[in-house]
Amino acid sequence: MIRVVIVDDHAVVRRGLRQILAEAGDIEVTGEADGYAALAELLRAGVPDVLLLDVSLPGRDGIDILKGVKERHPKLSVLILSMFPEDQYGMRALKAGASGYLNKDAAPEHLVLAVRTAASGRKYVSPALGAILADRVNEPAAGAPHERLSDREFETLKHIAGGRKLAEIADIMHLSPKTVSVYRARLLEKMNLQTNAELTQYAMRHNLIG
């Protein structure tokens, strides 16, 4: 049996994922978590074959959690789940060490295939993400401005666009307010923006925040 742990802050989503995977026959959900603290507790008790990790979690960014998990458990296969389309987070997730990226609108059979693929040690690439990867090969210089940001800068962007103050962002990211200010200045420069309002409009236009 393929052992899976689901991390999502919505109980109804976890229940739906559990039901889909249970019907596969060869997959067993061995644990659920609603955030990083609960996940850390589960991983201390035992490491599954596959981790299904939501990209949008309260308190800590899913990509940041992914990096931390891979540092501690490099052989653990992590599938990123998201309500956002592949062109927003797919590439970033793969670069951070994910075994695949799956949109929550994906068909149940794609979820099962993704879990089986990840459990076998291979990368799951959805048709939508595969098309994006093909386009990048043909046009390596292409890409939206936010794709040039580092993961920390990108996380800062999302928090600012979500209406959080610098002090609050610093607390969430476990950084000093001065460091967050540096990230803000860098991302505004890279994206050729001037104000938080412009940044928020950009994020909404590109579906970077829910």
N, C-alpha and C positions, 0 to 999 in steps of 0.2 A: 504493500500500500504506500502511496505517496502521502507523506505527512505535510499538512499545510497549516500555517498560522495566518489569520486575517487581521489586518490593522486598519480600522476605519472608525471615525468618531460617530457614525450613525448606526444605531442598533438594527434598523430595518434593512440597511444595506448589507450588514454582516450576515443577517439571517438569510437574505436572498442569495448571497454568494455561497453560504454554507449549503443551502438546499441544492443549488445547481451542481456543486462539486460532489455532494453525497450521491446524486443520481448517476454520476459517472461510473461508480462501481470500484474503481481502483484508487480513489482519492479519499483521504480521511482528514477532516478539519480537527486538529488537535488542540487548538487554542484560538482565542479572540482577544483583541486589545483595542481600546478606544484612543490610545495615544502612546507617547514614547515611554512613560513611566511603567505602564502596564506591559508594554512589549518587552522592556528590559527585564522585568520580573519573569516573564515567560521564557525568555532566552537563557536566563540563569538556570531554569529548571530543565531545559533541553532544547536543542536546536532542531527545527524541522527540516524538511527537504526543500520546501519552497515557502517564501514569505510574500504574501499579497499585501502591498503597502500603499495606502492612499497618499497622494501627493499633497493634499491640503488637510493638515491636522492642526488643532489648536495648540498654540504654544511653541511648536517647533516645525519647521519646514520639512516636508517629506524627503526632499532631495538631501537635505542635511542629515536626516535620520539614516537614509540609505548609505551615505558615506561612512557614518559611524558604525553601522552594522557590518559593513563590508570590511572595515578595519579590524573589527573583533572576530568576525566569522567570514573570512575571505571565500570559503567554499560554499557558503549559503547562497542559493539562487533567490534573487529578489525580483518580483514582478511589480512594477508601478501601476497602480490603478488611478484613473483621474476622470473628472467630468470635463476636463479641457481637451481639445483636439490634439492630435499627434504633433502638429506643426508648432505647438506652443511649448511642450515639455518633453516630447519624445527623444529628441537628440540629446538634450541636457541629461535626461535620465540614463541613457545608454552610456554617455561619457562618464557619468558618476559611478558606473559599475552595475547598473540594472541588467537583468537577464531578458528584459522586455518591457514594453509599455502598452497598456491596454486601456482603451476608452471605456467608461462605464456603460456606454450605449452599445457596446459590442454584443454580438449574439452569444448565447450561452455556450454553444459548441466552440467558439473562439476562445472563451475563457478556459475551458477544459483542455483544449489543444495547447494553449499558452502554458498552463501548469505542467502538462506532460513534457512539453519541450524544455522548459526550465529545469524540471527534475532530472532530465537526461543530460544536463550540463551544456545544453545548446541555447542560443539566443532565439527568442521569439520575436519576429518582426511582422507586424500586421501589414495587410496590403496597403493601408494608408501610409504607414511609416516607411514601408518599402519604396513607395513612389517618391516620398520626400528624399530618401537617401539617394535614389537614382537621379533626382534633379540636382542634388548637391554635387554629385560626381560630374555631371555635365556643366554645372555652373558653380564652381567652388567659391567664387567671390560673392555669390548671392546670399541674401539673408537679411532679415529685419534687424534694425538697430539693437533691439534688446538681446539678440542672440550673441552679440559681442561682449556682453557683460559676464563677469565672473559669477559663480554661484552665490557668493555673499552679496555682490552688488544686485543680483537679480532678486534675492530674497528681500533686500532693503527696498527695492522698487515696489514689490508686492505689498509690503507693510505700509509704505508711504501712500500708495494708491488706495489702500484700504482705510486710510484716514487716521493711522496711528501717529502719535508724536514721537520725536526722536528718543526721548527718555524711555518711553514705553517699548520702542523697537530695541533699544539697547538692552533692556531687561529681558526681553524675549530671546534675543540672539546671544545673550551672555557676553556682551561687549560694552565698552565704555561709550558714552554719548559722543565723545570726540571721534572715536573710530567710525561710528555710524555716520557722523557728519562727513567724514572723509569718503566713505562709500557713496553717500548721496552726491557729493561734488563730482566724484568720478563718473557715476552713471549718468548724471545730467550732461557732463561734457561729452561722453561717448555717444549719447543719444541726441546731442545738439538741442537740448531743452534748457529752459531757464528757470521754471518754477515748479512747485509741487502740483499746481493745478494743471499745467501742461503735461506733467508726468501721469497724472491720474486720467486725463483724457486719452492719452496714448494707451495706457493699460486697458481702459474700457474698450477702446477701438480694436485692440488686438486680443480681446478676451483673455487677459492675463489675470483677472480677478473675477470671482464669482458674483 
